[in-house]
Amino acid sequence: MKKLLLILPLLATLTLASAQSKGGTTAKAPKAAPKVDTTLCSKRWDLVSVEEFSVVSKPNKKQADDHIWMTGDGKYNLKRNGEAKAGTWTRQAANINFTDAQSKEKFTYKVISSDDKKLKIDYHTGDDHTLFTFEVK
């Protein structure tokens, strides 16, 4: 009887351990795509003004065709200082984080204000920052 009392807990433990190892393996859930804010999507935002040191001016010749185009699936195309870039983007609070697909360069625009037709962003480079105003035309 004593042997039976010792063997029964051991068998119960082995049975539970075996059941957990067989049924306990679960497939890992696929990573969810990063969430993006779609309120700024599917619009071509054209640069209309540049503000540096509280001086507002029109885009210079290099910036004449600067724009941003973002899609709801987290992709973007833009032209900054006349240079085309494309890659992925995400939004975290006031920041739009971009990653260039080709160079892997990462940069961030801080949204100062936005509505259906106007987008004002702050772009930092080191200690300097520039305010850009874009409009949907």
C-alpha positions as CSV (number, residue, x, y, z in Angstrom):
1,M,0.0,0.0,0.0
2,K,2.9,2.4,0.8
3,K,4.4,1.7,-2.5
4,L,1.2,2.4,-4.3
5,L,0.9,5.8,-2.4
6,L,4.4,6.7,-3.6
7,I,3.8,5.6,-7.2
8,L,0.4,7.3,-7.7
9,P,1.7,10.9,-7.2
10,L,4.7,10.1,-9.4
11,L,2.5,8.8,-12.2
12,A,0.2,11.9,-11.8
13,T,3.2,14.2,-12.1
14,L,4.5,12.4,-15.1
15,T,1.1,12.4,-16.8
16,L,0.7,16.2,-16.2
17,A,4.2,16.9,-17.4
18,S,3.6,14.8,-20.6
19,A,0.3,16.5,-21.3
20,Q,1.8,20.0,-20.9
21,S,4.7,19.3,-23.2
22,K,2.4,17.9,-25.9
23,G,-0.4,20.4,-25.7
24,G,1.5,23.2,-24.1
25,T,3.4,24.2,-27.2
26,T,1.7,27.1,-28.9
27,A,2.6,28.7,-32.2
28,K,4.0,32.2,-31.8
29,A,1.6,34.9,-33.1
30,P,3.0,36.7,-36.1
31,K,4.3,40.2,-35.4
32,A,1.7,42.8,-36.0
33,A,2.5,45.5,-38.6
34,P,3.4,48.8,-37.0
35,K,0.4,51.0,-36.5
36,V,0.3,54.2,-38.5
37,D,-1.7,57.4,-38.2
38,T,-3.7,57.5,-41.5
39,T,-5.0,61.1,-41.1
40,L,-2.0,62.4,-43.1
41,C,-2.1,59.7,-45.7
42,S,-2.9,59.6,-49.4
43,K,-2.3,63.3,-49.8
44,R,0.6,65.1,-51.5
45,W,1.9,67.6,-49.0
46,D,3.8,70.4,-51.0
47,L,6.3,72.6,-49.2
48,V,5.0,76.2,-49.1
49,S,7.2,77.9,-46.5
50,V,10.4,77.5,-44.5
51,E,11.1,79.1,-41.1
52,E,14.6,79.5,-39.7
53,F,15.4,81.8,-36.7
54,S,11.9,83.2,-36.8
55,V,12.3,84.3,-40.4
56,V,9.6,82.8,-42.8
57,S,10.5,82.5,-46.4
58,K,9.4,80.7,-49.6
59,P,11.2,77.5,-50.5
60,N,14.5,78.1,-52.3
61,K,15.3,76.7,-55.8
62,K,16.5,73.4,-54.3
63,Q,13.3,73.0,-52.3
64,A,10.9,74.1,-55.1
65,D,9.4,70.6,-55.6
66,D,9.8,69.3,-52.0
67,H,6.9,67.3,-50.8
68,I,5.8,64.4,-48.7
69,W,3.5,61.5,-49.7
70,M,2.6,58.9,-47.0
71,T,0.4,55.8,-47.4
72,G,-1.7,53.9,-44.9
73,D,0.5,50.9,-45.1
74,G,3.4,52.7,-43.6
75,K,5.3,53.7,-46.8
76,Y,6.4,57.1,-47.9
77,N,7.9,59.1,-50.8
78,L,9.3,62.5,-50.3
79,K,11.6,65.1,-51.7
80,R,13.8,67.0,-49.2
81,N,16.1,69.8,-50.5
82,G,15.6,68.4,-53.9
83,E,16.7,64.8,-52.9
84,A,14.1,62.0,-53.4
85,K,13.7,59.5,-50.6
86,A,11.4,56.5,-50.0
87,G,10.9,54.0,-47.3
88,T,8.7,53.4,-44.3
89,W,7.2,55.6,-41.6
90,T,5.4,55.3,-38.3
91,R,3.9,57.9,-36.0
92,Q,4.4,58.1,-32.2
93,A,2.5,61.0,-30.6
94,A,3.7,64.1,-32.3
95,N,6.6,62.5,-34.1
96,I,6.7,61.0,-37.6
97,N,9.6,58.6,-37.8
98,F,11.0,57.9,-41.3
99,T,13.5,55.2,-42.4
100,D,15.0,55.5,-45.9
101,A,14.8,52.1,-47.6
102,Q,18.0,52.5,-49.6
103,S,20.4,54.3,-47.1
104,K,18.7,53.1,-43.9
105,E,18.9,56.7,-42.7
106,K,16.4,57.5,-39.9
107,F,15.0,60.9,-39.4
108,T,12.1,62.4,-37.5
109,Y,9.6,65.2,-38.1
110,K,7.7,66.7,-35.2
111,V,4.2,67.7,-36.1
112,I,3.5,71.2,-34.7
113,S,0.0,71.4,-36.3
114,S,-2.1,69.7,-38.9
115,D,-5.5,69.8,-40.5
116,D,-7.0,68.6,-43.8
117,K,-5.0,71.1,-45.9
118,K,-2.0,72.3,-43.8
119,L,0.8,70.5,-42.1
120,K,3.5,72.3,-40.0
121,I,6.5,70.3,-38.9
122,D,9.7,70.9,-37.0
123,Y,12.9,69.2,-38.3
124,H,15.9,69.0,-36.0
125,T,19.5,68.7,-37.2
126,G,21.9,68.8,-34.3
127,D,21.2,72.1,-32.4
128,D,19.4,73.7,-35.3
129,H,15.8,73.2,-36.2
130,T,13.7,74.3,-39.1
131,L,9.9,74.7,-39.3
132,F,8.4,73.5,-42.6
133,T,4.8,74.3,-43.7
134,F,3.2,72.0,-46.3
135,E,-0.2,72.3,-48.0
136,V,-2.4,70.0,-50.0
137,K,-2.9,71.5,-53.4
